[in-house]
Amino acid sequence: MSILTAKRADMCYCPGCSHGMVLEQLGKALDGIGVPPSRVCIVSDIGCIGTADRYFSCHTFHGLHGRSITYAEGIKRRNPELLVVVLIGDGGCGIGTAHLVHAARRRADIKVIVCNNFNFGMTGGQHSPTTPMDAHTTTTPDGAADQPLDVCRTVAVNGAAYSARHDAFDPQMVTKLRDALSTPGFVLLDIWELCTAYFVPANRLNRSSLDALSIQLAMPFGVVHEGPVQLGATSHNGARPLRRRAPEAPVEEMVARIPWPGRREICVAGSAGQRVRSAVGIIGEIAVAGGLYAAQQDDFPITVRRGFSISNLIVSNEPIRYTGLDSPDTVVILSSDGLARFGPLSRLKPSSLVVAPADMPPADAASTVHILDLKMLERRAGKESVALAALTYALIKAGLVSAASLNTSANALPAGPYRQSNLDAIIEGITLAENGRSAVDQAPP
């Protein structure tokens, strides 16, 4: 069974676009190197080629424009056993030039395939960093004036193990892809393509004229650079191998698995500066450390320490296939900003639990409501730890997790500058839930 799940005719690309051809060739190359799909990760960029991940039966990651190379390096560092392949366009190489250069410099063991059609094809045919001089695009109607970027030589002088340039119609492309994918170290293939929607009509480029363009630009096809393989970073003493951490023990061996009642949706709504997102992220890390699955989504203004800050968390004992929040099971309100942004509490299920400050007891909630004295909690836990302490309190009061399980997994968190303050906040939240020394369960008179 091929790792590629779609035929060229069924892909989303324009008629005559080279992307489908390249994906077919890549699929055959991946099938031919003997690496099982479970050990392959394709990282796609934004742009037309960014839609390619849906057509492969393996691990995939789709990120922001120009950042795919950085995501790929992170994935490879965390999972060295994976073959990590980046699919990026010439536009993404321009937006992410710094990532391209530094990944090569760090000799990241990733394979970058540049689907280069000399323009931004998805957004209207604007010029890109590889647009040839005098070429016509929607943003250079009189001809491009800048020297095009040679991505192969750029990575070659910055530490790449291998770089090569080919056209998408090369009859040996599958073999060349297979060889590149099998080469250790940072590898880049610059594959010249045809954008039939914009670049081809404006510049009368076709399959046979790609060779002439290559000669005109002094960018010949073939292997541009092939050097000694050096993995990892460099020091003042020359190359040194990347130091690998010892394999981590499975979650079950690190901490006791946290019992958890299926999929639960949690929302914390406060103001910017209350470390709402940090608190939710910490609980998500604790859940993962306890063998659960977690997904976090944030909503916050770009201003600092003003306005709302909302963070949503889904925790489940099964893989999370849908990351939307339909009706939160637990809601923690920390400020009027957060309450206004969250909206009517009346939409919650009767089984939901709401935790709210004493100075704004919700009148429209049909759910169970716990009132917290946040000022007292702030004095005990510290201003920046209120969100984490209140969230801990809510999880225990909602019956989602026991104090013992939460405390055990929290202590398994890695060392860091905020570890102790986070643990203190969690302990304060547990104390509140168990004996209520700093909290009341109803609004004060």
N, C-alpha and C positions, 0 to 999 in steps of 0.2 A: 504494500500500500504506500503510495507516494505521500510525502510530507505536504505537498501542495494539494489543496482540496478543490481548486477551481480550474476550469479551462480558460484560455485567453478570451474566448468569445463571451464568457459569462462574467468577466471582470468589468469594473466600472469605468474603464478608460475609453478615451475617444477613439474612433476608428483610425487605425494607423499609428497610434501612440506606441512607443517602444516599451513602455513599462511592462505590459503583459508578457512580451517576449522575454524580457530580462527575468521576470518572476518564474516563467517556465524553465528557463535555463538554470536559475538558482535552485529550483525544486529538484531538478535532475542531479545537479551537483551535490546537494545535500543528501539525496538518496544514495549517491555513489560513494560517499566517504565512510559509510558504515556507522555513523553516530546516530543513536536512537533519538527520536523526536523528544523524548523526555529529558534529553541532555542538550537540547538546542533552544536558544532564546533569540528571537528576532525583535529588535528594538526599532520602531519606526518613528520617523520625524513627521512634521507637518508638511502639507503639500500633497500633490497627487500621489506620490509614492508612499505617503503616509497612510494611505488606505490599504496598503498591502498586507498588514498583519492579519487581517480577517481571513486571508486565503491560505494560511499555514496552520497545520495541526501540530503545534509545539507551543512552548512558552512564548508569550509575546508581551511587549510593553510599548505603549503609545504615549509620547510625552509632548513637551512644548517645542515650539519652532527653534531649531538650532541646538537644542539641548540633548538630543538623542545620544550623542557620543558620550556625554557625561553620565547619563543614566546607564548606558552600556558598561562603562568602566566600573561604576558602582556595583552593578549586578555581577560582573566578572570577579571583582574583588571579594564579594560576599559568597559567591558560588564558583570557585575556581574550576570545578569539573564541567561547567557549561561551555558549549561553543556559542559565543555571543556574536551575532551578526547585526550590523547597523544598516538600515536602508534609509538613505538621506538624499535629498536633491541638491542641486547646485545652490539654490537659495538658502537651504539650511546650512550648507557649508559656509556661506557668507555671514549669515546671522550668528552662527556658532564657530567662527574662525578661531577664537581663543580656545574653545574646547577642543577643536581639531588639532591645533598645534600642541597644546599641553598634554593631550592624551598620547600623541606620538612621542613627545619628550619624555613622558613617564613610562613609555614603552608598554602601554596597556595591551594586554593580550586579547584584542578585539579585532574583528574583521569589518571594515567600513566599505560599503558598496555605494558609490556616488552615482546616482542616476541623473546624469548631466545632460539637460536639454537646452541649456543656455538662456533660460528665462524662468520667471515665476509663472508657471503654467496654470496654477489653480486660481490665481487672483487677477488674471487679466493680461498676462504676457509682458509684465514689466521686465526691465533689464536686471540681470543678476551679476554676481562677481565674475562669472565665467563667460559672459556675453562677449563675443569677439568684437574687436574694434570695427567701427563702421556698420555694425549690424543694427537692423531696425527693430525696435520694440515699441510698445505703447508709451514708454517713458523716454525713449531715444528715437523719435520719429526721423531725425536727420542723421542718425548713425551714432553708435556708441563711441565715446571719446577716450575711454579708459582702457588701459592694458588689462586683458583678462587674467584672472588668477590661475596659476598652474598648481592645482591641488596636489599632484603627484610629487613635484619637486619640493613643494612646501613641507609636506610631511617627511620627505626623504632627508632633508637637511636638519630635521628636528627629531630624528631617532627612530623612524619607521624601519621595521625589518624588511618590508617589501612594499613596493608600489608599482602599479602598472596602469596603462591606459589602453582601452580597446573600444571598438564600436559595437553596438548592440547586435549587429548583423554578422559578426565574426563566426564562421562555421565551427571554430574550435572553442567557443565561449564556455561551453559546459566543462571542458577539460581545464581551461584556464581558471574558471571559478573554483573547481574542485582542488586544483593545486594551491590556490590562494587560501582557501578555507583550511587547508591542511598545514599551512605554514605557521609556526609559532610566532608570537609577538604581534606588534601593531602592523596590520596589513590594510592597504587601501587599493581599491580598484576604481578608477575613473572611467565609467562606461558612458560613451557619447551616444545620445539618443536623438530621436526626432519628436518634437512637439508639433503635431499636425494641426492643432487648434490655433496656435499663434505664431511660433517662430518659423515654421516651414513656409507658410503662405507669405510672410513678410520678407523672407530672405531667400526664397527659392532653394532652400537646402533640401537635399535628398540623400538617399543611401549612398550613391556613388560619389557625391561631393564631400562626404565626410573625410575621405582621404586627402583631398585637396585642401580642405580647411586645416587638417592636421599639419600639413607641410607649410601652409601659409603662416600659421601661428608658431611654428617651430616647436610643436608639441607632438612628437612622433608616437605612433601606436607601438605597443609592446611593453616590455619590462623597463621601467624607468630607473628603479633602484632595487637592489637585492643585497643586503648586508648581513653581517653576523647577527644571529638571534641573541638579544639580551633582554631578558624579562625584568620588569620591575623598574625601580628608580635608579638614579645615578648619584654618586657622591663625589667629593673632591679627589678621591683616590681611583676614580674610574667606575666601571660598571660593577654593580653588586646585585645578586638575585633578590627578588622580592621576598621578604620574610613572611612566611605563612604562620598564621596562628594555629595552635593545636586545634584539631577538630572539636567543636563543642559537643557536649553530651546532649542526647535527646532531651526534650523538655521533661519527659517523664522521670528522667534521672536527676534533673536539676532541682525540681520542686514537686510537691504533690499537685496533682491535677485538680483544678478548681471545679467543683460541681457547679453546674449552671443550667438554668431551666429553659433551654432552647434559645431562640432568637429574641433578643430584647433591645429596644431602641431607647436611647437616653439623650436628653438635650439639656445643656447648661447655657443659660442666657444671662448675660451681665453687661458690663461696660468695658470698653477697651482699657487696659491697664490692670485688670483684675486677674490676669493670667488664666483666663477661662480656657483658652486653647491648650495651654501647657497642662492644666489640671486634667483635661479630658485625654490628652496624649499620654500622660503618666498612667492613668487607669487602663488605657488601651494596651500599653506595654506590659502592665501587670497581668492583664487578661491573657496576652500571648505567652508570657512567661509561665502561666498556669495551664497551658495547653489549649486555650480557646482561640477563636478567630475574632478579629476586631477590624472595624473600618471607621475612619474618622473623616468628617466633612465639616469645614469651617465657613462661617459667614461673618465678615467683620469689615469696618470701614478702613480706608487707607490712612486716615488720620491716626495719630498716636495719642493714647490715653484720653480719648474723647469718643462719645458715641457708643453704639452697641458692639457687642462681641458675642457671637453665638457659636457654639461648637456641638456637633452631633456625633454620637458614638453608637455603633451597632456592635454588640457582642453576642457571639453564638458558639455553641458547641459543634456546629456543622459549618462547612465552608459557606461564605457569604457570596451569593450569586447576584443579589440585588442590593445596592447600597443606598437606595432612597429611604427617607424617613416618612412613613405614612401616618402613624399616630404613636408618638412616644409613650413608652410605658412609665418612664420616670423623667420628670422635669424639675430642674433646679433653677429658680429665679434669684438673681443676685442684685438686680438694680431695676429702676424704672425704665432705663434704656432697653435692657434685655426683655422686660415684660412687654413693652410697646412693640418691639421688633418681632417677638414670638407670636403675638396676636391673642385672640380670645382663648382662654383656657377651657371654655365650654365645649370646644371641639374634641377634647380628650375623651378617652374611654373612661367609664366609671371605675374600671379597675386600675387606672393609672394613679401614680403617686406624685404629688406636687410638693416641693419644698420651697417656701417663700419667706422673705424677710418679715420681721414683726411690724415694720412700719408700712407695709403694703400688702395686707392680707387679701388674697384674691376673693372677689365676691361672686365670680362667674364660674367657678370650678365645681363640676359635679363629682370630681375625683376626691380621693383622700388627700387632705392637705396637712402638712406639718409646717409649723411656724418656727423659724430660727431667729434667735437674737444675734444678728450678724455683728453688732458692735461688741458684744461680749466675746463672740467667737474671734473677732479680729484681735482683741486684747490677748486672748489665749494662744492663738495660732500664728498671729502676725498678719499684717495687711495683705501680703502677697500670697498667703497660703489659705485664705478664706475659701476660695473656690474649690481647692482640692479637699479641704476638710468637710465642706458642705456636701460635696459630691460623694465622699466616702460615707457620710452620715446617710445620705439618700439611698445608696445602694444597699446598705445593711437594713434600713427601715423598710425598704421595698421587698426584702426577703430574697434578693438576687444572689447574695453571697454572704458567707459567714465571716465574722471578724477574724477567726483563726486562719481561714484560707486566704483572705485578703492580706493579712499581716505576713504570712509565710511567703507569698509570691512577691510582695513589696520588698521584702528583705533580699530577694534574689536579683533585684535591679542592679545594673553595673554601677561602679563607682563614678562619681562626678561631683562638680561643685555644689549642686543642689540636692544631692542624695539625702543628706541628713535632714534638711529642712522639709523635704517631701515626706520622709518617713515620719517626722514629727507631726506634720499636718494630717497624715493618715491616722496616726495614733489618736490625735485629738478628735477626728471624725468618728473613730471607733468608740472613744470614751463618751462622746455625745450620744451616740446611738444606744449604748449599753446602759448608761445611768442618767443621761440628760442633765449633767451638771451645768452645761452651758446652753441648754436649749429648752424650749417649752413646746408642747405639742398643740397649743392653741393660741390664738392671738391674745395679747394682754388686754385687760379692760381699758 
